Amino acid sequence: MRDEVTAGADGTRTRFTVLGPVRAWRGSEALPSGTPQQRALLAALLLRGGRTATAPELLDAMWGENPPPQALAVLRTYASRLRKVLDPGLLVSESGGYAIRLPRAESLDLGIAEGLADEAERARTAGDRALARALLNRALEQWDGEPLAGVPGPFAESQRIRLAEWRLQLLEARLDLDLEVGHHAEAVAELTALTAAHPLRERLRELLMLALYRSGRQAEALAVYADTRRLLADELGVDPRPELSALQQRILRADAELAGGDAPAPAPPSIQVRPAQLPAPVPHFTGATHRIRELSEILAGAEGQVMAVSAVAGMGGVGKTTLAVHVAHAARPHFPDGQLYADLGGTGPRPAEPAAVLGAFLRALGTPDAVIPDPVDERAALYRSTLDGRRVLVLLDNARDAAQIRPLLPGAPGCAALITSRVRMAGLTEAHLVDLDVMSPEEALQLFSRIAGAERVGAERQAADDVVAACGFLPLAICIAASRLAARRTWTVSVLAAKLADERRRLDELQAGDLAVKATFELGYGQLEPAQQRAFRLLGLADGPDISLAAAAAVLDRPEHDAEEILESLVDFSLLESAAPGRYRFHDLVRLYARACVERDEFPAERDAALDRLLDFYLATASGVYALERPGDRVVDHLAHARHPGLSFPNESSAQDWLYGEADLLLACIRQNTVRTLDALRRAVDLLWASKDLAESGAKVRQYESAALALRDAARAAKDPYAEGRARTTLAGVHLIAGRFAEADDEARRALVLARDSGDPLPHCWASNDRGIIALYEGRLQDAERHLLEARDNFRQDGDRVGEASALCNLSRVHVNLGRLDSAIELAEQAIAVYDRMGLTLRLANGRYALGIALTRAGRLAEALDHLDRALSLFHDNRQRLWEGVTHFRLAEAHLAARRPARAAAHAEQALALRGLGGDWRRATVLVVLGEALSEMGQTVRATACWREALDIFESLGVPEAEPVRQLLNPEVPFTV
């Protein structure tokens, strides 16, 4: 959004404050911000950083679990009032929620404070303490009392606590700088007041002790420690933290370093040697351009500044060492006093000891063996002293962890350390962390071409794309594959692609000489503890692009907090990736290795048990979602009992969030269980039924259909009429949604035969219902009525009132087409009464939809529009995009009947905008109505185009709806039925 959008009429810009009372200003004029609740809305939007907040999120922020009656209407009123006060375009509505889009961070006092804090951190890192201190003071000046003062609601309360804590952290950082620049005496008064206000905050006590000691008040400093120890024991029953105890001991010893100066360093060695230990760079290095630039800038910035430390982490084979060596060679001019290198063996069984590495570095720097001490801390001190005044680059390759690294860091200005490791060095707070990912497809193909030969690869581009994709764009795998191709002149790229296409053989194919992808993964796997190894193996069993924490906990049969600890450790070892908070995924080749490990190291019974737990987790949770959306629906009573409790949800919205968020994984789990046991197959069919919203909403129709086809074929192969009948019923529903009526009827008819054989009531009820709907769409009204009456009776026999109401809705539509409008209205009203009594929000929309159609045909258009509008709102709120689209179509029909062609055209356009939902038949029916609306508006050319497209679709489908469209296009030709 351009800045001009939020400027006032006089050119001044709106600014806001939250670090005190919540206010809005235009220049020096305070704008009215309304009631406390209205300010709560303003605060909730300002603190989202421009991101959209949905209506449920805002209701929860303002009122928590006890919103007032008509809370949504109240929320909209507050938003409307704010929009009138603020500049045009500042408060936007989108996706059912609201957002405030500020043109710059300086429009909000919190944004100013955050920017100043970031600048202070950069200044401190660069060694400019005075500037950092001044910037922190300016950040602290943004506070004007208690944050969000007087604003009610749970969100405001939590943000008050967060902002107050952040202010304390900034104060501590500023006071720390006060002591660093020698303002210890001035800091004592402020620290005394702060420790009185926050008596249990040990960092403040530590700073006060140091300030007193540096002010010559040693006894008082020790007294602060004694008071702290007594207070912590009385209030919390704990001892002071180690840092505070260590500071007390140093004060007792009168440690010279506490005075603010550095301890005298040993004299540098008399002989200065310029080491040049970097390994040779790889000649075909490719890609990572932005990472090279990023690391090069950091290393170049070490010249004349504080020590620079960069740590490159990533999975085995991703090219960490290659990148680091390349960058180190490019940076050599910035380090004229030499470059040190050590392979720390972090992935091996015996990582290098820091003492041994320090000894080698000291000798490389010209230190005689006779003066190198034995203790590692003394060696580290001598190493740092030796580097003082020099500009040396240290490349520490293949580190195991931060503890191995710390003694090896130079510590001197002008020096730099570049580290590679499979473990992310989060413990190195001074390090710039770089996570190295696999190559882009373009970079991968370029690397493959450089090794295998550009002409050879260019002749088979598609096969080359297949090769690098099979390598997972992992540089090591690509190098191995390309090297094998280069060494075998008789092979084509297609031959190599075919070899790598077999997943079970792929890792065996990716080895050449002493290089092997599997061996690289084996090194990381060997570092794991037994519980981590088991988790790594079992997680590899699950299909799907990633896995949630809850699902992973089910696979591992562990509580979520235990599972999370293990999964995060696998992320630290670069054997697993954190796709998002609470979600994890394998690299494709790592997954293949995990599956090789599970085949080798786990008994078949344990593998099956892990997959059973995952299936049960999804079945239990999806059944719970279904039951929450459809209270009283008997379907859940007929689903298999899961041996896992599943997840529970506070409301329908969060349940739907889970279902749509897990759709890919859930459907992958279904497909995976088509080839296991008969019991697993039956539970997979029930999981598909429980997740039918994925098809009915239009969200995952194709994937759902693929799973249904796989289940049907597997059940038929297993000769299990129970599973096959249920699978065919779900498949009939998918064909019906897509407008493939012949296929839908065939599946439903077969499902009914199988239901009679197995005695299963579910297909017996729902397949009859589907056959009635199909016959309705095909104009076979007598058949439709017969099937639906049979469905109604079957539902009644099963005690399924929800299903009975569904059959009544469909019967209503049949009666509409038979001209029995009074009974059609009565049937729809009966269905609505059932849904109302059972509290079925979503199904109530179906009832109002059916009643709206009947009322439209009866000419009661105002009532029809009211019911259809309410149905549309319910479908929208429940994310039923398919039904939202068909309701727009019915609204278009009603408006057309009411002689409002413009409104009809608008609804028809919205139905078409839900692209791909309902299939070609549904699209054609909407185009017919849109054409009629456009024709009445005088847009005959466009109307004709709509009808021609509809006719093409109907003719391709071979359905009778084609004839009336021909009549619309050729009105002079009489139309006969």
N, C-alpha and C positions, 0 to 999 in steps of 0.2 A: 504494500500500500504506500503511495507517495505521501510525502510529508504534508503536501498542501491539503490533503483530505482532512487532516485533524487541526488545521489552523482556523482560528476564529475569523469572524467577518473583518476584524481590524488587523488581521495578520498575526496576532499573538497566538501562542500555542497553549494548549491545555496541559497542565501538569498535575500530578497527584502525589499525595503523601500517605504512607501507611506506617511509618516509623514514629508513630504518635497517633493523634486523632486522624481518622480517615477523611481526607478532604480532597476537593478538586479546585483548581485555581485556573483562571485565565488571566495571564499577566499578574497584577496585584489584586484582582477581584476574586473573592471566594465564591465559588458556585454553590448553590443549595444542593446538599447531598441527601436530604430527606430523613426519614425515620431511621432508628438504629438498624432495623431489618433491611432497609434499602441500602444502608452503608455496608451491611454484611454481604449483600449481593455484590456491591462495587468492589469490596475487598477481595472476595472470592475470585472475581474475574481478573483483577489486577495482579494477584499473586500466582496466576497460571501462566504468566509470561507470554501472553498472546494466544495460547492454545484454547481450543473450544472446550467449554464445560457443558456437558449434557444437562438436561433438566433434572434427571434423578440425582446427578452429582451435586447440583446446586441446592436442591431440596435437602439433601443429606447435610451439606455444608451449613445451611442456615438453621435447620431445625432438628437434625439428627433423626432419631427413631420416632419422634413425636411431632410430625408436621401438623399444622392446623387444617381444618376442613378447607377444601378448595385451594390447597397450597399451590398447585400449579397455576391457577388463575391469579393468585396473589403474586407469584413470581413474575408472571408476564406483566402484571400491572407495574411492579417495581422496575422491570426492564424498560417498559414504555416511558415511565417518568424519567429515568436516567437518560434515555435517548433524547428526550426533549431538552434536557439541560446541557448535555455534552455536544461537542462539535459534530457535524454530520459525518457519518462514516466511521466514527470512533468505536461505537458499540455495534457489533454486527451479529446477525442471527444466521446460524447455519447448522445443518444436521440435527435439528431439534434442540439446539442449545444456543449459547451466547459466547462471545469473546470480545475482549477489548484489545485492539491492535494499536499499540503505541508506536509512533514513528521512530523513536530512539530510546535508548535506555535512560537518558537524562530526563525523560518525561515523568519518571517515578523516582522518588527519593531512595527507594531500595535499590533500583538499578544504578543510581549514582554511587551508592555505598559499595555495591558489588564491584563496579568498575574500578573504584579507587582501591579497594582491597586487592584486586588482581594486579593493579599497577604496583602496589606496595610490595607484593610478593615477588614480582619481576625485579624491582629495584633492589630488594634484599638479596635475591639470588645473584644479581650483578655486583653486589658488594657496596651499593650506595645506601648505607644505613640511614643517613640523615634524610634522604628523600623518602625512603620507605616509611620512616617515622612520621614525616609531615603528611604523607598520603593517608596513613592510618588515622591520624588526628582529623583529617578532613572527612574521612568515612564516618568516624564516630560522631562528628558534628551533625550528621543527617538525622540522628535520633532527636525526637522532641517529646520526651516522656515515654510512657508505656506504649509499645506498638499496638495498633488497632484499638486504641483506647475507646471503651464504651461500646464496642461492636459485639453483639451477642452471637451465640451459635458455637457448635463443637469445632468447626473448621477454624474460626477466629481464635478460639482458645488454644488449639494445638499450634497455630502459627505464632501466637504471642510467645509461647514457650520456646519455639524454635528461634525466633528473632532475638529474644532476650539472651538465649544461650550463645547465639552467634555474636552478639555485641560483647559478651564476656570474653569470647575467644579473641575478638579483635583487640579488646583492652589488654588481654594477656600478651598478645603479640606486640602491641605498642609498648607496654611496660618492659617486655624483654629487650626491645630495642633501646629503651631508655637506659637500661643497665649496660647494654653493649657500648653505647656512646658516652658513658660516664655520668649520666644524670641520676646516679643512685640515690643521692641525698634527697633530691626533689621527689623521687618516686616513693620514698618511705611513707609520706603522709597519705598519698592516694592508696597505696597498698594496705595501710592500716585500716582505712575506712572500708575498703573492699573486702578484706578478710573478716571484718566484723559483720558485713552484710551477707557474706557467703562463707560461713565458718568451716564448712566441710570441703571446700574446694582447695585441694592440696597444691595445685599449681600456683595459686596466688600465695599460699604460705611459703612455697619454695622461693618465689621471687622476693617476698618480703625478707626472708632470711638472708638471701644474697645481697639485697640492697642494704640491710642493716650491717652486714659484715663488711661490705665495701665502704660503708660510712664510718668504720672504726668502732662499731657497736656490737662486738662479738658476743658479749654476754646476752644482750637482747635477742640476737639471732638464735642462740641456743635455747633461750627461753621460749621463743616462738615454736621451736621443735617440740619442747616438752609440753607446751599447751596443746599442740596439735595431736601429739600422741595420746594424751589424756582424753581429749575430746572425742577422737575416733574410737577409742576403747569404750567410752561411756555411751556414745550415741549409736555406733555401728558394730562394736565388738570386733574391730579389725585393727591391724597395725598400719602405720604410715607406709606409703608405697616405697619401693626400693630406692627410687631417685631421691626422695626426701631424706631417707636414712643415710644414703651415700653422701648427700650434701652436709648433713650433720657431722659425719666422720671427717670430711674434708675441712670443715670449719675447726673442728677439734685439733686437727693436725696443722692448721694454719697453712693449708695448701697454697703454694705461691700462685698457681694458675687461677685461683678464685679472685685474685686481685685485679684480674682483667688483662694481664699480660701473658704472653706465651712462655712456657718453660724453656730454658736455654737448650738448644738442640746440639747434638754431638757435632763435632767438627766434620765437615765434608771430607771425603777421601781425597788424597793428594793427587791421584791419577783420575782424570775424567775421560771416560770412553764413550763414544757415540754408537750405541747399539742400533742395529738395523735388522730386526728379527722377523719382520712380517713375512708370511708365506707368499708364494707367487700367486698373483691373481689368476682367476679362471679366464681363459681366452674368449670363451663364448658367453660371457656374462650378458644377461638380457633382463630388461624390465625393471621394476621397482624404482622408477624415475623419481617419484615424489618422495620415497623413503631415502633415496640417495641425497636428494636436495635437503631434506629435513635434517638428516644426521650430519651432513657436511656443514650446514650452517651452525649447528651446535658446536661441532669441533672447531670450526674457524673462530667462533666466539670465545673460545677458551684463551685466546691470545690476549694477554694483559688483564685477564679477568680471573674470577675464581675457577677452581677446578670444574671441568665439565664431565659429567658421567651420563652415558647413554646405555641402556640395556635393551637388546633386541631379543624378543621371545617368540617362540613358535614351535609347531610340531616338528618331529623329525623329518628331514628331507625337504623342508620348505625353503632352504637356501640361506639360513642365518649366517653361517660362516662365510659363504661366498659373498654375500652382501657386505658383511663387516670388513672382510679383507679388501674388497673393492673400494669401499669408502675410506679405509685406513690409508691405502696407497694414494688416493686422491688428496688426502689431507696432509701428506708428509711435509709439504713446504711450510705448514704452520707449526711443525714440531722439529725444528732444526737440530735439537739435541738428541734425537733418536726415537726409536720405536721398539717397545718390548712386546713379546708375544708369549702366551702360554696356553696350551691345551689342558684344561683343568679336569678332563676325564669325568665330567659330571654324570654321564649316562652309563659309565662302567661300574664294575663291582668295587673298584678301589679308586675313588676320586683323589686327585692330587691334594696333598696336605699344604696348607698355606705356608708353613715354615719352609718346606722344600722349594716352593715357587719363589718365596722371598729370597732364599739363599741364591737361587739361580739368577734372579734379577740383580741382586747386589753385585754378584761377580760380573754380570754383563755390564754393569755400570762402573766397573773398575775397582771395586772394593776388595782388598786382599782377604783371603780366607781367615787369616789370623785374627782379624778384627770383627768378623761376623759373629754376633752372639748366638746362643742356642735358643733361649725363650722366644716364642713367636711374637710377643708384644714388643720385645726389645728389637728384634729384627725389623718389625713394622716401623718402629720409631726411627731406626737408622735409615731405612728405605725412604721414608718421607723426608728426612733431613738431607739425604743424598740428592733427592730430586728438587730440593729448594733452590730456586733461582734458575732452574732449567725448564725447558719446554719439551716435554716428553709425552708421547702417546703410548698408552698401555692397552693392548688388545687381549682380553681375557675370554677365551673361547670355551664353549661347552661347560659352563658353570653349573654346579649342582644346586646351590642355594645362596642366599644373601650372606649367610655366616661364612661361607668359604671365600666370598668376595671381599668383605669389609677390610681385612688386613692388607689387601693388595691394592687398595685405592691410593693414588699418589698423594692427594691432600694439598698439593701446592698450587698456587695460582699459575696459570699458563700451561698446566698439565691437563690431560684428559684421559679418561678410561672408557673404552668401548667394550661392552660385555655381550656375549651371546649365551642363551640358555633355553632349554625347553620349559623351564619354570619361569613364570612371570615374577620379576624381582620387586614385588610390592613392598618388601621390607627395606629396600634402599630408597629412603625418602628423598635423598638428594639426586636421584637418577631421573633422567628423562626416559620414560618407558615407551617402547615401540613394539607393537604386536604385528608380526609379519604373517601375512595371509598367503594363500596360494596365488598363482598367477592369474591374470585375466586370460580369457580365451585367445585374444590377439597376441599377448606376450608369450603364451605357451606355444602357439603355432610358430612364432618367430624363433624361439629357442630350438624347437624341434627341427625347423628348416636349417638352422645354422649348423647343426651337427649331422643331420641325415643328408643334407644337400637340398638347396632351394629348388633346383630343376626337378628332382625326383618327387619332392613334396608337391610342387605346383601342378604336376601332372595328375595327382590324385588328391585334390583338395578335400573332398568330402571324407575320404578315408583318413586323411591326416587329422581332420577335425574329430573324427571318431576316436583316433588314437589318443590325442591329448585329453579328450573328455574321459576316456577309460582310465587315464592316468590321474584323474581328479585334479588336473592342472597343477600337480605337485612337481616342482622342478627336478627333484631327484628321480622320480619315476619317468619324467619326460626325457631326461638325459640318458637313463638306462635304455628306454625303448628306442630312442634315436641312435644310440651307440650300437645296439643289436642290429638295427636296420642298416647302418653304415657298414658294419662288418660282414653283411650277407648281401652281396651284390645281386644274387638271384632272387631275393625276396622283393615283392612289391609292397607298397604301403598297405594295400588291401590285405595282404597275407598277415602282416603284423596286426592290423585292426581285427581280423578274424580271430587270431590267437588271444587277443586281449578281451574279446567279447564274452568269453566264457568266464563268469565271475569266480567259479570254483578253482580255475587255473590261473587267474590273473596275477596273483602275487608271485606264483612260481615263475611266470613269464618275465616278471619285472626284476630280473637280476642279470648282471653282466660282469664277469670277472669277480673282483672283490666287492662290488657294489650290489646291494640287494635292498629293496624297499622293506621286505619282511624283516631282515636283520636290523634295520634301523628302528622299526617298531618294537622289535624284541628287546632292544636295549631299554626303551622307556618302560615296557611292561615288566622287565626284570627289576626295576626300581620300586615297584609297588609292593605294599603290604598285602597279605593274603585276602583281607576283606576288600581291598581296592581291586585286586585282580579278579575276584569273583564278580564284583559289580561290573567291571569292564567287560567280562565275558558275557554275562547274562543280558546286559543292556544291548549288546550287539545282536541279540535275537530279534528284537522288535523291528518290524518294518515301519516305514514312514519317514518323512524328512527330519523330524526331531521328536522329542519326548518331553512331556511335562514332568515336573518334580513329583507330583502326586502319582502319575502313572509309573514313573521309575521306582518310587517307593513300593508300589504294588509288585512290580517285577522282582525287586530285591527282597520283598517280605520284611521290610524294615519301617519303623516310624519315619515320618517325613524329615524330622530334624536330623536323624542319623543318616538317612539317604542323602540329604543335601550336603552334609559334611563330606561324605565320600565322593559325591559327584563334583563338588567344588575342588577337591584334591585332584581328581582326574583332569579338571580344567587346568589346574596349576601345572600338571605334568604334560600339558598339551596333547593329551590323548582324547580329550573331549572338548567340545566348544560350547560356550554359553551363548546360545542364540539370542536370548533375552532373559531378563530376570525370571527365574523359575522354569526355564526351558533349556534343553541341552540337545546337542546333535553330534554325530560322528562325521569326520571326513570319510568319503566313500571308501577309500583304501583302508583306512583305520577300521571301519566297520567290517570289511572283509577279513582283516586280521583278527578282530574280536570274534568273528564267527568261526574262524579256524581254531582259535583258542578254545572256544566253547565246545566245538566238536572233539577236540583233543583232550580237554581237561574236565569236562562235566559228564556225568552219567546221563543217558537219555531221559531217565525219569525226572531228573532235576531240570533239564531243559524244558520238558513238557509242563512241569509244575510251574515254571516261571511264566510260560506263555498262557497257561490256564489262569494264573493270577491276574495277568494283564487283561485277558478277555473278561474275566469276572469284574474287574474294576470298571471297565467301560460299560458292561451290561448293567451293573448295579447303578452306576451314575446316570446313564442314559435313561434307564427305567424311572429313576427319580425325577429327572427333568420332564419326562413324558407325564408322570403323575402330577407334578406341580402345575403343568400347563393345562391338564385335563382332569381335574379332580372328579372322582366318581366313574371315570372311564374304566370299563372292565378289562380292557386289553392287558393292562399290567398284571392282572390276576392270572392271565394265561401265559405269561412269559416265564422262562426258566428261572429258578432261584439261583442267584449268584452267591458265591461263597466269600465275597468281599463286600464290606458295607458300602463302598462307594463314597462319593462326595455328597454333601448336602448344601443347599443354597437358600439364602434368606428370601429370595423373591424370584419371579419369573425372568426378570431382565438378566440377573446374574446367571441363572440357569441357561438361558439362551446364549449368553456370552460364552459359557463353557462349551456348549454343543457346537456352535459355529467355529469357535477357536480350535476345537479338537477334531474337527470334521475329517481332515486329511488323515490324521493318525487313527481315528476310530474306523474309518473305511479301510485303511490299510490293514488294521487288525482283523477286520471281517474277512478280507481276501486271504490273509495268511492262514485263517482257520478253516478254509475250504479243503485243505489237503492233510488235515491231522486226524482226529478221531471223530466218530459219529457224534459223541456227546459235544465236542467242540463245535462241530458243524451246526448242530441244533441251536446251541447258544449264540453262535454267530448270526444265524437267521433271526433269532429273537432280538439281538442287538440291532440288526438292520431295521426291524419293525419299530423298535423303541426310538430310533433316530429318524423316523420317516419325515420329520420336519425339514431335514436337509433336502428332500426332494420336493415336498409340498410347498415350501417357501421359495423354491427355485434357486436356492443358494448353491447346491452341489448336485444338480440333477444328473449330469453325465457320470460323475464318479459313483453316485448312488446306483445308477443303472448298471454300471460295470460290475459293482459288487453283487447286485441282485442276479445278474446273469451268471456270475461265477458260482454263486450259491445254488442256483437252480440246477446248473450242470453237475455240480458236485453231488447234490442230493439225488439227482436222477441216476448218476453213476453208482451211488451207494444203495440205490433201491430203497430209499426211505421216503414213503409217502407223506409222513408228518412234516419233515423238513422241506420236501419239494413243494407241498401244498402251500406252506407259508411263503416260501421264496417266490413262487409263481404269483401269489396275491400281491406281494410288494412290487413285482415286476409289472403286473397289470396296472397298478397305480402309476408307475412311471410312464408307461405307454399312453395312459389316459391323459396325463399332464402334457405330454408332447403332442397330443392330437392324433396319435397312431391307433385309431379305434379298432381296426381289424386285429392287430397284434394284441391289444389290450383285452379284447373279448376272448381271443383264443387262450390267453394265459388264465383269465378268470374262469373260463369254462373248465379247463384242465384242473385248476385249483379246486373247484367244487367236486369233481370226481375223486380227487385225492383226499379231500376232506371227508367224504363219505367213507372211504376205505379206512382212514386213520381215526375217525371220530373226533377230529379237531374242530372245535366251534369257531375258531378265528377265521379261517378261510371261508367256512360255511356262511358266516354272517357277511363279511366284508367283500368277498368275491361276488356274492349276489347283489350287493349294493353297487359295486362297480359295473356289473353287467347292466343294471338298470340305468346308470348314468350314460353308459356307452350307447344303449338303445335310444335314449333320449336324444343324444347328439346326432345319431344317425336317422332320426325321424321315425323310428319304429316304436310308436307310442304305446301300443297295446303290450308289446314285449317289455317295454320299460316299466309299465305299471305292474305287470306280473312279477318281474324280478324284484322290484322294490317292495312290493307287498310281501314277497317271500323273505326278503332281507329284514323287513320290519318284524315279521313273525319270529325269525331266527334270533334277532336281537332280544325280543321279549322273552323267548324261551331261555336265553342265557342270562336274563336279568340285567341286560346292558341298556340302561335308559339313554345314555349318550349316543350309542349306536342307533337306537330306535329314533331318536330325534334327528339324526343325520338322514336316515331313510325318509322321515317325514318331510324334511327340507327338499329332498330330491323328488319325492312324490308331488310336492307342491309345484315344482317346475313342470312335471309331466302334465298335471291338471291345467296349468297355464296354457300349454300347447294344445291341449284337448278342448280348450275354451271353457273349462269349468272354473271360472275365476273365483267364485265364492268359496268353493272347497279348497282351491289353491291357497287363498288367503288364510282360511281356517287351519289348514295343515301347517303352514309356516308359523302361525301364531302358537299352535300347540308345541312346535319344536322350540320356539323362543321361551315358552313357559317352562319347559324342561330345563333348558340351559340356565334360565334365571334362577330356578330353584337350586340348581347344583353349583351355582357360582362360576360357571364356565365362561370366562371372558372371551377367549379365542373362539370357541364354538358359537357363542352368542352372535359373533360377526357373521357366521354362516347362516344363522336363522334370519338375521336382519337382511342379509343379501337375498335370500329366497323370498322374503316378504316384499322387499323392494321391487323385485321382478314382477311379482303378482300384482302389486298395486299399480305399477306402471301400465301393465296390460289392462287393468280395470279403469284406467283413466284418473286414478286418485294420485295425481302427480306430486302434489305438495308432500303428502305422506310418504310416497315412494322415495322422493329425494331425501327426506329426513332419515329414513331407515338406511338408505344406501350411503349417505354421508357418515352416519354412525358406524356402519360396517367398515367403511374405508378407514376411519380413524382407528378402529380396533385392529384391523389387519396391519396397518402401518405400525402401530405400537408393538405388535407381536412379530414384526419383521417378516410377515408373510407376503413377500414381494409378488409372487404369482397371483395371489388372491387380491392384492392391492391393484394389480393391473386389470384383472377381469372386472373388479368393481368400478374402476374408472370407465370401462367399456359400458357397463350397465347404466352408469350415470350419464354417459353420452347418449344412450338410447332414451333415457327419461327426459333429458333436456331437449332432445330432438322432438320428442312427442309434445313437449310444452312450448314448442315454437321458439326455442332459444338456441339457434344453430351455432352461434359463436361459443357459448358455454359447452355445447355438445362437442364441437371440434376440439376445444381445449382438453376435455377429458379423454377424448379418443387419442389425441397426441400423447398424453401422459401414459395411456395404456401401451402405446407403441414404443414409448421411451424405455419401458422395461424390456429391453431387447432380448430376444431369445427365449422368453418365458411363455410357456403354453404351446409352443410349436407353430408350424406354418399355418395350420387350420385356424388357430386362434388369431394369428396375425391377420389373416385374410378377412375374418369376420369383423375385426376392428376397422380394417381399411374400407369395408363396405359402408359402415356407419359414418366414418370420417368423410367419405365421398358424398354421402347424402347431406351431411352438415355443410360441407363446402359448396355443394350445388345450391342449397337454399341461400347461401351467402353470396351467390353470384359468381363464385370462383369455379366455373364449369371446366376449364382446362385442367386445373389441378384435381378436381373431382374425378374427371375421366381417367387421369393417371392412376389414382387410387383404385378405381374399379378395375382397370386393366391388370394391375398387379394382383388384385384379389382373384380375378378370373384365372390368371396364369396358375396361381397356387391351387385353386379348387380343381381346375382341369388336371393338374399333375397328380392330385390326390384321388381323382375320380369320384368326387362326392357330388350329391345332387344340388348343393348350394351354388354350383356354377351357373345353372339356368336362370335364376332371378338376377344374377349379375349381368348376364348377357342382355336381359331385358332392360336393365338400367342403361347399358351402353347403346342399345338399339331400341328405343322406345316405340318405334313404328312397327316393330315385329310383335305380334300379339303373343302373350305368355300364357300357356295353359298348363295346368297341373295334371 
